[in-house]
Each structure stands twice: as C-alpha cells, then as structure tokens.
Amino acid sequence: MDSKKIFLSFPHLGGNEMHWIEEAFKESWVVPLGPNVDHFEHQLEDYLGRCRVVALSAGTAAIHLGLVMLGVGQGDEVLCQSFTFSASANPVLYQGAKPVFVDSEAGTWNMSPIALEQAIIDRFKVTGRYPKAIVVVDLYGMPAKMKELTAVAEKYGIPVLEDAAEALGSEYCKLKCGTFGRFGALSFNGNKVITTSGGGALVCPDEEAAERVKFLSTQAREAMPYYYHKVVGYNYRLSNVSAGIGCGQMEVLPERVARRRQIHGLYKELFKGVPGIVVHDNPSSDFDSNFWLTTILFDEQLGFTPEDLRQYLLAQNIESRWLWRPMNMQPVFAEAPFYGDGTAERLFGHGLCLPSGSILTDDDVVRVAEAVTTFIKTKI
C-alpha cells in the first residue's frame, strides 16, 4: 500500500491567511464581527456580482436564515431536492415546516423541473395551498437547470432558495451560482473549494434584506441601551478570526476553481476507454461546474456496489465517498412526501465521489484512476 494518504477534499491554504488572522489578534478582533468579516463579505460580493452577502457561521445557518427571510413557518411545506446532504432539508424542520422531496433529472443530477411542477400541483390538491419555498441544490458544484426551475417557480409564485454550498465558482449561463434564487446559501466548510474552517454566507438580493439578515443573525437585538428583543434571533455570525482565513482564501479562489476543473479533465482523460465507467460532466455549454467533487457512475451489470469500490480504494490509502443518499431514503424523513421516478436512488446505488481537492498533484490523480481501473478490470 502506498504510504501517502490521498484525501477526498483536503483544505488548501493560499499562504496569506495568517496575515489576516494576525491582524485580528493584533487589533484584538477575536470576536464575532470585525474588519475581516466586512472585507470577506465585500470580496464575495465583488466575485459574485449584483448582490449583498452576509457571512455566517455555517452553510446550514445560511439556509435556515434564508427560510426565515422567506417567511417559512409552522405547518408550511417546502419543496426540497432529495439528492443532497441533510443540511439542505434540516432547516425546514427547524422552522416547524414540512419538507416535500423532489427527485433529480439525469443530466445535472439536480432537481427535475418536471417533478417539481408535479409536486406543486399535487400539494395544492392535497393541502389547498402552494408550498412556501423551493430549495434547489447545485450538487457537487454542478449548476441546476435554473431557467426551467425558476420558470416553474415563477408560474406558481413560489420563491427559490439556491443551495450553492458546493458550487462557489460554478456558473450557469455565464452567471455565478448562488445568485439565481431570491436567496443563495454558500458553505466554507473545511472540504469546500475555499474554507474559513467552518462558515457560510447568505447571498441576499439587496441592502434591506442583508441588513435584516445581519440583525437576525446577531440575536435580533433592538437598538436600545439595554438588551431588548421583539423577535427570535440567532447566534449565526461568522467570527472575525475565521473570516480572516476566508480573506486569504478569496485571494486564490480563481486558482482553486481552475485546479478542480483541471483535475476533473484529467480524470476524464484517464478513464477514456475504460468500460463500464462514466465521469459525470457538464450537460451543455450552459453549465460550467467547479467540479467540487468529480463523481463517477459505473455499470450495474459489473456486479459490485459503491462500498466494494470504496473499500478497495481505502485499502490503497485512497479516500472516496458514496454519493449522497437521497433524503426520501433517510429514516428521519420517512414520512415526507416524495415526487419522482427514482433517478436519485439509482444514482446513489451506482456511483462514487473521487478525490478532487485542489491540493492534489497530477500523480495523485493518476494513482486514483489507476486504482479504480484495476478494480473495474477485475469485474469485467
């Protein structure tokens, strides 16, 4: 076994993060808020364009506050992409609302516009009202079919919250992911394209919305000489120290995105001619994924499971991961309605995420591809 461990998506520092962190310590800004937070938000705004950004403690916090801003409350229904991480749906429950899961389509692996409209029509028949919001995910960095999805949403007057936690740097029709919904959620967890150690952000449509999010995320304290609260608030703001990491990371974001795309391209080249395996790719020129994680599908006729391949790679000191188990297959959401044809379930059963971090060398990628190819050939 090779002694070097190859990780799925290891943090990749740019070298200037300590400058911003040291500034925070020098000025004693080691609390939530501060100049690093302000600068980090401005960097994100400049990168995304035409929006305001509020830095928060996690991507989950961003989704939660996005739902709060959309007025989601007790008893409401929220349409959620089923093929995703649970953080996309858990905040619906925080609000006392009910998730309704929508299947994926095969091109992007994201929410199916057809299944979405079916779900909207049926929920109105069942409940007499339309769902309160739609949470669309850009899975593994791949943009969803936002033209079709937003057209359906607008037809029925339902706002969209774009979960772009995995898609910073991805573009759809030349526009940055995270900017297509009424609100957009970003994540800077340690395994993302850039990191603040832990953290996230909510992309807001205007200054008024951003100021309201800042208010809610700092415990909703009113402007009084004593602590006075009219509404429930949250302790969701990003710390100034963590934001310093983000400031340094933003300086190298274009390079990090470019490198992940290079890694994806190398995987495609290395797997050419390998029978029974397909690298998930951009469906058309409208899509430009950051390829946060390169993912593969393998032919079910080969007769092995994702776990078989994962364990084989692990024995070679290579970390990989199953595709997300759809939310409609999770015990915690067993009672939630689901609309679709089983696309996400089929993907889950025949795919794997490969090491994709920008810190990987070409030799690392070759080693992963050779290990996968060797395993596949034993099954043919």
Salt bridges, closest charged atoms under 4 A:
ASP2 OD1 - ARG367 NH1 3.53
GLU23 OE2 - LYS26 NZ 3.03
GLU41 OE2 - ARG237 NH1 2.61
GLU45 OE1 - HIS42 ND1 3.29
GLU45 OE2 - ARG52 NE 2.75
ASP76 OD1 - ARG129 NH1 3.14
GLU77 OE2 - ARG123 NH2 2.72
GLU105 OE1 - LYS145 NZ 3.49
GLU117 OE2 - LYS155 NZ 2.75
GLU171 OE2 - LYS176 NZ 2.94
GLU207 OE1 - ARG52 NH1 1.61
GLU211 OE2 - LYS214 NZ 3.64
GLU269 OE1 - LYS272 NZ 3.26
ASP281 OD1 - HIS264 NE2 3.08
ASP281 OD2 - LYS268 NZ 2.76
ASP288 OD1 - ARG261 NE 3.45
GLU307 OE2 - ARG310 NH2 2.83
ASP341 OD1 - ARG346 NH2 3.83
ASP362 OD1 - ARG259 NH2 2.84
ASP364 OD1 - LYS4 NZ 2.77
